[in-house]
C-alpha cells in the first residue's frame, strides 16, 4: 500500500531530521509569540519558502538536463543519468523517498504540510482563527502551549 501524499516524506525521513525540523518550527512559534508584530513578515517568508517537492523537482530537472547535454555533446552513456533520475522521481512519487531527500531533509527542507503547520500556528497566535476566543484570558505561555498542541 502506498503512503498518503501528506505523510510520505515524513514517514521516510530519519527521526532525527524530523525532530530537528519540528523543533525549528516550535522555536519559530515561541519567538513570534514574543514578537507578534513580526508575524506578517514571517508569513511572507513562509510563502516564499521552497518545500521538499519544489526543491526535488528543481534538482532533478537540473541534473536531468545536464545529463541530456552531456549525452548529446560528450558521450551517449551520459543519457543513463536522466534515466536514473526519472526512476528516482517515480520512486519518490510512489513512496516519498529517493536519495536526495535524505540530504535535503538533513538541511531542513520541509514538506508543504510542515510549512503549513507553522503558518497556521502563527495565524492562530495572531488571532486569525476561532482559537483566539478559546485562549482569551489565558497567560501568554498557556496560549503558546495551546497553539503548539494544534501542531501535533
C-alpha positions in Angstrom: 0.0 0.0 0.0 1.2 3.5 -0.8 1.7 6.1 1.9 -0.5 9.2 1.9 0.6 12.2 0.0 0.8 14.4 3.1 2.8 12.0 5.2 5.0 10.0 2.8 8.2 12.2 3.1 8.0 12.4 6.9 7.4 8.7 7.1 10.6 8.1 5.0 12.8 10.6 6.8 15.1 9.8 9.7 13.5 10.5 13.1 16.4 12.9 14.0 15.8 15.0 10.9 12.0 15.1 11.5 12.7 16.1 15.1 15.1 18.9 14.1 12.5 20.3 11.7 9.8 20.1 14.4 11.9 21.8 17.0 12.8 24.6 14.5 9.2 25.2 13.9 8.4 25.3 17.6 11.3 27.7 18.2 9.8 29.9 15.5 6.4 29.9 17.1 7.9 30.7 20.5 9.9 33.6 19.0 6.9 35.1 17.2 4.7 34.6 20.3 7.1 37.1 21.9 7.3 39.3 18.8 3.8 39.3 17.3 4.5 42.4 15.3 6.9 40.4 13.1 4.3 37.6 12.3 3.3 39.2 9.0 6.9 39.3 7.8 7.4 35.6 8.8 4.2 34.6 6.9 5.6 36.3 3.8 8.8 34.3 4.2 6.8 31.1 4.6 5.0 31.9 1.3 8.4 32.1 -0.4 9.9 29.0 1.3 10.6 26.1 -1.1 9.1 22.9 0.1 10.7 19.5 -0.5 8.7 18.8 -3.7 9.8 22.0 -5.4 13.4 21.5 -4.2 13.5 18.0 -5.5 11.9 18.9 -8.8 14.4 21.7 -9.5 17.3 19.4 -8.5 16.1 16.6 -10.8 15.4 18.9 -13.7 18.8 20.5 -13.4 20.6 17.1 -13.2 18.4 15.6 -15.9 19.1 18.5 -18.3 22.8 18.2 -17.6 22.7 14.5 -18.3 21.0 15.1 -21.7 23.5 17.8 -22.6 26.4 15.6 -21.7 24.8 12.7 -23.7 24.4 15.0 -26.7 27.8 16.6 -26.6 30.2 14.3 -24.7 29.2 10.7 -24.6 25.9 8.9 -25.2 26.3 6.9 -22.0 25.5 10.1 -20.0 21.9 9.5 -21.1 21.7 6.9 -18.4 21.9 9.7 -15.9 18.5 11.2 -16.7 17.0 7.7 -16.9 18.2 7.0 -13.3 16.9 10.4 -12.1 13.5 9.6 -13.7 13.4 6.3 -11.8 14.2 8.1 -8.5 11.4 10.6 -9.2 8.9 7.8 -9.8 10.1 6.2 -6.6 9.6 9.5 -4.7 6.1 9.9 -6.2 5.1 6.5 -5.1 6.9 6.1 -1.8 8.0 9.6 -0.7 11.7 8.6 -0.7 14.7 9.0 -3.1 18.4 9.6 -2.4 18.4 13.4 -2.5 15.5 13.5 0.1 18.0 12.4 2.8 20.3 15.3 2.1 17.5 17.9 1.7 15.8 16.8 4.9 19.1 16.9 6.8 19.4 20.5 5.6 16.0 21.3 7.0 13.9 21.4 3.8 10.3 20.9 4.9 7.2 19.5 3.3 4.4 21.8 2.4 2.4 20.3 5.4 5.2 21.2 7.8 5.4 24.7 6.4 1.6 25.0 6.7 1.8 23.9 10.4 4.0 26.9 11.2 1.8 29.2 9.0 -1.4 28.2 10.8 0.1 28.3 14.2 1.4 31.8 13.6 -2.0 32.9 12.2 -3.6 31.4 15.4 -1.2 33.4 17.5 -2.1 36.5 15.6 -5.8 35.8 16.3 -6.9 34.9 12.8 -9.0 31.9 13.9 -11.5 30.9 16.5 -8.7 29.8 18.7 -8.4 33.5 19.8 -11.8 33.1 21.6 -10.7 29.9 23.2 -7.4 31.4 24.5 -8.9 34.6 25.9 -7.9 35.0 29.5 -5.0 32.5 29.3 -1.5 33.5 30.1 1.0 34.1 27.3 2.7 30.7 27.9 -0.7 28.9 28.0 -1.6 30.5 24.7 1.6 29.3 23.1 1.2 25.8 24.5 -2.4 25.7 23.1 -1.1 26.7 19.7 1.7 24.2 19.8 -0.8 21.5 20.7 -2.6 22.2 17.4 0.6 21.2 15.5 0.6 17.6 16.7 
